[in-house]
Amino acid sequence: MKMLRHYFVSEDLDDLEAFEEDLERGGVPTPQIHVLSLDDTEVENHHHLHDVKSLMKKDVIHSASIGAIVGAVAAVMVLSMAFLFEWHTTPLGWMPFIFLAVICLGFFTWEGGFIGIQTINHHFKRFEAVLNEGKHVFFCDLEPGQEAILERIVRDHPRAELAGTGTSAPHWVLAWQKRFTHFFGETMP
């Protein structure tokens, strides 16, 4: 199922908290709603707001994935060169080349993650100036059947300015988050 992410910008966290509560009452589950802000303390003071976790504010996963692809290419190049130049026929065999290929894969993945931890998440880069102005980005991932709920509720929150749409987290990730929250929030004591 294809989901769509809707972004809103606002300076008023109280209004965003009411916005989130209205969406939840309308049938949008909490794991589909988030607030991105540089003022984490103020967001924590609004207990009903579901903030973006620190790791997700950074581009670690995306950059590490790119690093892993570069590392895989480097590993294939190392193994290909060993094969083409017949370096594997030495008494040491394939072992040093396999070891070097694993090191290349690990190093480039680590380096990609290291670069990513220093940069804002690529999904939120367009909001960097807005966040630096002290505003907050409210976003919700909606299934096609939930679009009407948002259209109805957004009229009651004029301070939340529509800032566009984008790609959402995959449906299976959100379904897993719902189950995880239900298991640890309601099933476990």
Phi and psi restraints in degrees (value plus and minus 20) as a CYANA .aco file:
   2 LYS   PHI    -103.4   -63.4
   2 LYS   PSI     105.0   145.0
   3 MET   PHI    -131.1   -91.1
   3 MET   PSI     136.3   176.3
   4 LEU   PHI    -146.0  -106.0
   4 LEU   PSI     116.1   156.1
   5 ARG   PHI    -116.7   -76.7
   5 ARG   PSI     109.7   149.7
   6 HIS   PHI    -129.5   -89.5
   6 HIS   PSI     107.7   147.7
   7 TYR   PHI    -126.1   -86.1
   7 TYR   PSI     120.5   160.5
   8 PHE   PHI    -153.6  -113.6
   8 PHE   PSI     128.0   168.0
   9 VAL   PHI    -139.5   -99.5
   9 VAL   PSI     117.1   157.1
  10 SER   PHI    -175.4  -135.4
  10 SER   PSI     136.6   176.6
  11 GLU   PHI    -117.3   -77.3
  11 GLU   PSI     -33.1     6.9
  12 ASP   PHI    -123.3   -83.3
  12 ASP   PSI      82.7   122.7
  13 LEU   PHI     -90.0   -50.0
  13 LEU   PSI     -48.8    -8.8
  14 ASP   PHI     -83.2   -43.2
  14 ASP   PSI     -63.0   -23.0
  15 ASP   PHI     -86.2   -46.2
  15 ASP   PSI     -59.3   -19.3
  16 LEU   PHI     -86.1   -46.1
  16 LEU   PSI     -55.5   -15.5
  17 GLU   PHI     -84.8   -44.8
  17 GLU   PSI     -62.5   -22.5
  18 ALA   PHI     -85.0   -45.0
  18 ALA   PSI     -58.4   -18.4
  19 PHE   PHI     -79.5   -39.5
  19 PHE   PSI     -66.6   -26.6
  20 GLU   PHI     -83.2   -43.2
  20 GLU   PSI     -63.6   -23.6
  21 GLU   PHI     -81.8   -41.8
  21 GLU   PSI     -60.5   -20.5
  22 ASP   PHI     -83.9   -43.9
  22 ASP   PSI     -62.2   -22.2
  23 LEU   PHI     -83.1   -43.1
  23 LEU   PSI     -61.7   -21.7
  24 GLU   PHI     -85.9   -45.9
  24 GLU   PSI     -61.6   -21.6
  25 ARG   PHI     -83.7   -43.7
  25 ARG   PSI     -50.4   -10.4
  26 GLY   PHI     -97.6   -57.6
  26 GLY   PSI     -30.0    10.0
  27 GLY   PHI      94.2   134.2
  27 GLY   PSI     -13.3    26.7
  28 VAL   PHI    -110.8   -70.8
  28 VAL   PSI      98.4   138.4
  29 PRO   PHI     -85.5   -45.5
  29 PRO   PSI     129.7   169.7
  30 THR   PHI     -74.0   -34.0
  30 THR   PSI     -62.0   -22.0
  31 PRO   PHI     -82.4   -42.4
  31 PRO   PSI     -30.9     9.1
  32 GLN   PHI    -113.0   -73.0
  32 GLN   PSI     -20.5    19.5
  33 ILE   PHI    -143.2  -103.2
  33 ILE   PSI     113.9   153.9
  34 HIS   PHI    -163.8  -123.8
  34 HIS   PSI     137.5   177.5
  35 VAL   PHI    -144.9  -104.9
  35 VAL   PSI     107.0   147.0
  36 LEU   PHI    -126.9   -86.9
  36 LEU   PSI     104.5   144.5
  37 SER   PHI    -170.9  -130.9
  37 SER   PSI     132.6   172.6
  38 LEU   PHI    -105.2   -65.2
  38 LEU   PSI     -33.3     6.7
  39 ASP   PHI    -119.5   -79.5
  39 ASP   PSI      57.6    97.6
  40 ASP   PHI     -82.1   -42.1
  40 ASP   PSI     -56.0   -16.0
  41 THR   PHI     -82.6   -42.6
  41 THR   PSI     -64.2   -24.2
  42 GLU   PHI     -86.0   -46.0
  42 GLU   PSI     -57.3   -17.3
  43 VAL   PHI     -86.6   -46.6
  43 VAL   PSI     -59.2   -19.2
  44 GLU   PHI     -84.9   -44.9
  44 GLU   PSI     -48.5    -8.5
  45 ASN   PHI     -91.5   -51.5
  45 ASN   PSI     -37.4     2.6
  46 HIS   PHI    -119.1   -79.1
  46 HIS   PSI      71.9   111.9
  47 HIS   PHI     -82.2   -42.2
  47 HIS   PSI     -42.1    -2.1
  48 HIS   PHI    -109.8   -69.8
  48 HIS   PSI     -30.2     9.8
  49 LEU   PHI     -97.2   -57.2
  49 LEU   PSI     118.1   158.1
  50 HIS   PHI    -120.9   -80.9
  50 HIS   PSI      79.6   119.6
  51 ASP   PHI    -102.6   -62.6
  51 ASP   PSI     143.7   183.7
  52 VAL   PHI    -101.4   -61.4
  52 VAL   PSI     108.3   148.3
  53 LYS   PHI     -86.4   -46.4
  53 LYS   PSI     132.2   172.2
  54 SER   PHI     -73.9   -33.9
  54 SER   PSI     -63.9   -23.9
  55 LEU   PHI     -83.0   -43.0
  55 LEU   PSI     -55.7   -15.7
  56 MET   PHI     -97.8   -57.8
  56 MET   PSI     -35.4     4.6
  57 LYS   PHI     -93.9   -53.9
  57 LYS   PSI     -42.9    -2.9
  58 LYS   PHI    -119.1   -79.1
  58 LYS   PSI     146.1   186.1
  59 ASP   PHI    -117.4   -77.4
  59 ASP   PSI      13.3    53.3
  60 VAL   PHI     -81.3   -41.3
  60 VAL   PSI     -71.3   -31.3
  61 ILE   PHI     -86.2   -46.2
  61 ILE   PSI     -66.1   -26.1
  62 HIS   PHI     -82.1   -42.1
  62 HIS   PSI     -67.8   -27.8
  63 SER   PHI     -87.9   -47.9
  63 SER   PSI     -57.4   -17.4
  64 ALA   PHI     -85.6   -45.6
  64 ALA   PSI     -55.9   -15.9
  65 SER   PHI     -84.0   -44.0
  65 SER   PSI     -63.3   -23.3
  66 ILE   PHI     -83.7   -43.7
  66 ILE   PSI     -62.2   -22.2
  67 GLY   PHI     -81.0   -41.0
  67 GLY   PSI     -57.9   -17.9
  68 ALA   PHI     -85.6   -45.6
  68 ALA   PSI     -57.4   -17.4
  69 ILE   PHI     -85.6   -45.6
  69 ILE   PSI     -64.5   -24.5
  70 VAL   PHI     -82.9   -42.9
  70 VAL   PSI     -61.1   -21.1
  71 GLY   PHI     -83.7   -43.7
  71 GLY   PSI     -59.3   -19.3
  72 ALA   PHI     -84.8   -44.8
  72 ALA   PSI     -60.3   -20.3
  73 VAL   PHI     -82.8   -42.8
  73 VAL   PSI     -64.1   -24.1
  74 ALA   PHI     -83.3   -43.3
  74 ALA   PSI     -59.9   -19.9
  75 ALA   PHI     -84.3   -44.3
  75 ALA   PSI     -62.7   -22.7
  76 VAL   PHI     -83.6   -43.6
  76 VAL   PSI     -59.2   -19.2
  77 MET   PHI     -83.6   -43.6
  77 MET   PSI     -62.0   -22.0
  78 VAL   PHI     -81.6   -41.6
  78 VAL   PSI     -68.2   -28.2
  79 LEU   PHI     -87.6   -47.6
  79 LEU   PSI     -56.1   -16.1
  80 SER   PHI     -86.1   -46.1
  80 SER   PSI     -62.8   -22.8
  81 MET   PHI     -83.8   -43.8
  81 MET   PSI     -60.7   -20.7
  82 ALA   PHI     -81.3   -41.3
  82 ALA   PSI     -59.0   -19.0
  83 PHE   PHI     -92.1   -52.1
  83 PHE   PSI     -67.7   -27.7
  84 LEU   PHI     -83.8   -43.8
  84 LEU   PSI     -59.5   -19.5
  85 PHE   PHI    -111.9   -71.9
  85 PHE   PSI     -15.5    24.5
  86 GLU   PHI      36.8    76.8
  86 GLU   PSI      15.3    55.3
  87 TRP   PHI     -91.9   -51.9
  87 TRP   PSI     -40.0     0.0
  88 HIS   PHI     -93.1   -53.1
  88 HIS   PSI     -29.1    10.9
  89 THR   PHI    -105.3   -65.3
  89 THR   PSI     -22.1    17.9
  90 THR   PHI     -91.5   -51.5
  90 THR   PSI     148.4   188.4
  91 PRO   PHI     -79.1   -39.1
  91 PRO   PSI     -44.6    -4.6
  92 LEU   PHI     -96.0   -56.0
  92 LEU   PSI     -43.1    -3.1
  93 GLY   PHI      50.9    90.9
  93 GLY   PSI    -166.2  -126.2
  94 TRP   PHI    -100.7   -60.7
  94 TRP   PSI     -37.8     2.2
  95 MET   PHI     -73.9   -33.9
  95 MET   PSI     -69.7   -29.7
  96 PRO   PHI     -84.9   -44.9
  96 PRO   PSI     -50.7   -10.7
  97 PHE   PHI     -96.9   -56.9
  97 PHE   PSI     -57.0   -17.0
  98 ILE   PHI     -85.4   -45.4
  98 ILE   PSI     -62.4   -22.4
  99 PHE   PHI     -81.3   -41.3
  99 PHE   PSI     -65.0   -25.0
 100 LEU   PHI     -84.6   -44.6
 100 LEU   PSI     -57.7   -17.7
 101 ALA   PHI     -84.6   -44.6
 101 ALA   PSI     -61.5   -21.5
 102 VAL   PHI     -85.6   -45.6
 102 VAL   PSI     -59.9   -19.9
 103 ILE   PHI     -83.3   -43.3
 103 ILE   PSI     -63.2   -23.2
 104 CYS   PHI     -79.9   -39.9
 104 CYS   PSI     -66.6   -26.6
 105 LEU   PHI     -80.1   -40.1
 105 LEU   PSI     -68.3   -28.3
 106 GLY   PHI     -84.7   -44.7
 106 GLY   PSI     -63.1   -23.1
 107 PHE   PHI     -83.8   -43.8
 107 PHE   PSI     -67.8   -27.8
 108 PHE   PHI     -87.9   -47.9
 108 PHE   PSI     -54.4   -14.4
 109 THR   PHI     -85.2   -45.2
 109 THR   PSI     -65.8   -25.8
 110 TRP   PHI     -81.8   -41.8
 110 TRP   PSI     -65.0   -25.0
 111 GLU   PHI     -83.4   -43.4
 111 GLU   PSI     -59.9   -19.9
 112 GLY   PHI     -82.0   -42.0
 112 GLY   PSI     -64.0   -24.0
 113 GLY   PHI     -84.7   -44.7
 113 GLY   PSI     -56.6   -16.6
 114 PHE   PHI     -84.9   -44.9
 114 PHE   PSI     -60.9   -20.9
 115 ILE   PHI     -87.3   -47.3
 115 ILE   PSI     -60.7   -20.7
 116 GLY   PHI     -85.4   -45.4
 116 GLY   PSI     -51.4   -11.4
 117 ILE   PHI     -91.2   -51.2
 117 ILE   PSI     -34.3     5.7
 118 GLN   PHI    -118.1   -78.1
 118 GLN   PSI     -23.1    16.9
 119 THR   PHI    -145.0  -105.0
 119 THR   PSI     135.8   175.8
 120 ILE   PHI     -92.8   -52.8
 120 ILE   PSI     129.3   169.3
 121 ASN   PHI     -73.1   -33.1
 121 ASN   PSI     115.4   155.4
 122 HIS   PHI     -81.1   -41.1
 122 HIS   PSI     -44.2    -4.2
 123 HIS   PHI     -92.7   -52.7
 123 HIS   PSI     -46.1    -6.1
 124 PHE   PHI    -125.2   -85.2
 124 PHE   PSI     -18.8    21.2
 125 LYS   PHI     -78.5   -38.5
 125 LYS   PSI     -55.7   -15.7
 126 ARG   PHI     -88.3   -48.3
 126 ARG   PSI     -34.0     6.0
 127 PHE   PHI    -122.6   -82.6
 127 PHE   PSI     -13.4    26.6
 128 GLU   PHI     -78.3   -38.3
 128 GLU   PSI     -65.1   -25.1
 129 ALA   PHI     -85.5   -45.5
 129 ALA   PSI     -61.3   -21.3
 130 VAL   PHI     -83.1   -43.1
 130 VAL   PSI     -63.3   -23.3
 131 LEU   PHI     -84.7   -44.7
 131 LEU   PSI     -59.0   -19.0
 132 ASN   PHI     -87.1   -47.1
 132 ASN   PSI     -41.7    -1.7
 133 GLU   PHI     -99.5   -59.5
 133 GLU   PSI     -23.9    16.1
 134 GLY   PHI      73.7   113.7
 134 GLY   PSI     -12.3    27.7
 135 LYS   PHI    -107.3   -67.3
 135 LYS   PSI     152.0   192.0
 136 HIS   PHI    -143.8  -103.8
 136 HIS   PSI     126.1   166.1
 137 VAL   PHI    -129.2   -89.2
 137 VAL   PSI     100.7   140.7
 138 PHE   PHI    -126.3   -86.3
 138 PHE   PSI     108.6   148.6
 139 PHE   PHI    -160.5  -120.5
 139 PHE   PSI     130.8   170.8
 140 CYS   PHI    -158.3  -118.3
 140 CYS   PSI     119.9   159.9
 141 ASP   PHI    -116.4   -76.4
 141 ASP   PSI      99.4   139.4
 142 LEU   PHI    -141.1  -101.1
 142 LEU   PSI     121.3   161.3
 143 GLU   PHI     -99.0   -59.0
 143 GLU   PSI     138.9   178.9
 144 PRO   PHI     -73.4   -33.4
 144 PRO   PSI     -55.4   -15.4
 145 GLY   PHI     -92.5   -52.5
 145 GLY   PSI     -34.3     5.7
 146 GLN   PHI    -115.4   -75.4
 146 GLN   PSI     -25.1    14.9
 147 GLU   PHI     -79.8   -39.8
 147 GLU   PSI     -58.5   -18.5
 148 ALA   PHI     -84.6   -44.6
 148 ALA   PSI     -55.1   -15.1
 149 ILE   PHI     -81.3   -41.3
 149 ILE   PSI     -66.8   -26.8
 150 LEU   PHI     -82.9   -42.9
 150 LEU   PSI     -65.0   -25.0
 151 GLU   PHI     -79.0   -39.0
 151 GLU   PSI     -57.6   -17.6
 152 ARG   PHI     -92.2   -52.2
 152 ARG   PSI     -61.2   -21.2
 153 ILE   PHI     -99.7   -59.7
 153 ILE   PSI     -52.7   -12.7
 154 VAL   PHI     -82.8   -42.8
 154 VAL   PSI     -45.4    -5.4
 155 ARG   PHI     -84.4   -44.4
 155 ARG   PSI     -48.9    -8.9
 156 ASP   PHI    -102.4   -62.4
 156 ASP   PSI     -22.8    17.2
 157 HIS   PHI    -150.6  -110.6
 157 HIS   PSI      52.2    92.2
 158 PRO   PHI     -87.8   -47.8
 158 PRO   PSI     -37.8     2.2
 159 ARG   PHI     -94.7   -54.7
 159 ARG   PSI     -40.0     0.0
 160 ALA   PHI    -107.1   -67.1
 160 ALA   PSI      86.4   126.4
 161 GLU   PHI    -109.6   -69.6
 161 GLU   PSI     105.8   145.8
 162 LEU   PHI     -80.4   -40.4
 162 LEU   PSI     108.3   148.3
 163 ALA   PHI    -137.4   -97.4
 163 ALA   PSI      -8.7    31.3
 164 GLY   PHI      97.2   137.2
 164 GLY   PSI    -195.6  -155.6
 165 THR   PHI    -148.4  -108.4
 165 THR   PSI     148.3   188.3
 166 GLY   PHI    -183.5  -143.5
 166 GLY   PSI    -195.2  -155.2
 167 THR   PHI     -94.5   -54.5
 167 THR   PSI     126.0   166.0
 168 SER   PHI    -121.4   -81.4
 168 SER   PSI     148.0   188.0
 169 ALA   PHI     -83.9   -43.9
 169 ALA   PSI     129.7   169.7
 170 PRO   PHI     -79.2   -39.2
 170 PRO   PSI     129.5   169.5
 171 HIS   PHI     -77.4   -37.4
 171 HIS   PSI     -58.8   -18.8
 172 TRP   PHI     -85.8   -45.8
 172 TRP   PSI     -51.3   -11.3
 173 VAL   PHI     -86.7   -46.7
 173 VAL   PSI     -65.0   -25.0
 174 LEU   PHI     -86.3   -46.3
 174 LEU   PSI     -57.3   -17.3
 175 ALA   PHI     -84.5   -44.5
 175 ALA   PSI     -59.6   -19.6
 176 TRP   PHI     -84.4   -44.4
 176 TRP   PSI     -61.7   -21.7
 177 GLN   PHI     -82.2   -42.2
 177 GLN   PSI     -60.0   -20.0
 178 LYS   PHI     -81.9   -41.9
 178 LYS   PSI     -66.2   -26.2
 179 ARG   PHI     -84.1   -44.1
 179 ARG   PSI     -62.5   -22.5
 180 PHE   PHI     -82.0   -42.0
 180 PHE   PSI     -66.0   -26.0
 181 THR   PHI     -84.1   -44.1
 181 THR   PSI     -62.5   -22.5
 182 HIS   PHI     -83.6   -43.6
 182 HIS   PSI     -64.3   -24.3
 183 PHE   PHI     -83.1   -43.1
 183 PHE   PSI     -70.1   -30.1
 184 PHE   PHI    -103.6   -63.6
 184 PHE   PSI     -42.2    -2.2
 185 GLY   PHI    -110.5   -70.5
 185 GLY   PSI     -52.2   -12.2
 186 GLU   PHI    -138.3   -98.3
 186 GLU   PSI     -56.6   -16.6
 187 THR   PHI     -98.6   -58.6
 187 THR   PSI     -69.7   -29.7
 188 MET   PHI     -99.5   -59.5
 188 MET   PSI     123.0   163.0
